[in-house]
Amino acid sequence: SKLSHLHFAASRESSRNLRAIGEQAFRIHHTGNPGLDRFRQVPRWTEKNLGAQLGLQKIIHPLLLVIQHPLSSEYRASYRQMKITLEAIKSMGYQTILVYPNSDAGSLGTIRAIKEYEKLIPHMKVFRNLAREEFVNVMRAADCLVGNSSAGILEAGFFHLPVVNVGNRQKGREHGKNVRFVPHEKDKIIAAVKKACFDKRYLTAV
């Protein structure tokens, strides 16, 4: 028996997939991601206000937002994987806002690496979480999202925010032109972030 009579697809590919499994065309409506409406409605802050809210003297560009979660199938490597990303962040010297990972298996290793590097990276500010208005305005201000958060797949494109997705989490998911996938390798993370922040030709396609 059918579970749904109408389908509101977030993308054209989702619409095609529904047709491929036999759904009638008139039941499928390509509406986009409804969650983006909530993001659009969040009041826009000035960078001065955002900096004050985050406890920063000012917002300095390029500004990186880092959100890296452990992958449950690779949980034993979470500490090492986070260290690689943080080594890249440390080397670049760009102002960085880092948000703690989720509580999936491996999160303790990820957090252990963050706590170690928090003391070593003066240009990085760490938050256990951000309120919705803070998070949306950080995404608006950021020059690149680094890590493997679903926000990079689902919401970043709405803000024309380039994403460097590190590792296998999110691989295989439908994504926009703003997302680049790199392995857990310091040099490749750095190269992708610099491209995201400074390559004007790439940025016009994001």
Salt bridges, closest charged atoms under 4 A:
GLU23 OE2 - LYS2 NZ 3.22
GLU23 OE2 - HIS7 NE2 3.04
ASP37 OD1 - ARG40 NH2 3.51
GLU47 OE2 - HIS61 NE2 2.88
ASP143 OD2 - HIS61 ND1 2.68
GLU185 OE1 - LYS188 NZ 3.66
ASP199 OD2 - LYS195 NZ 2.81
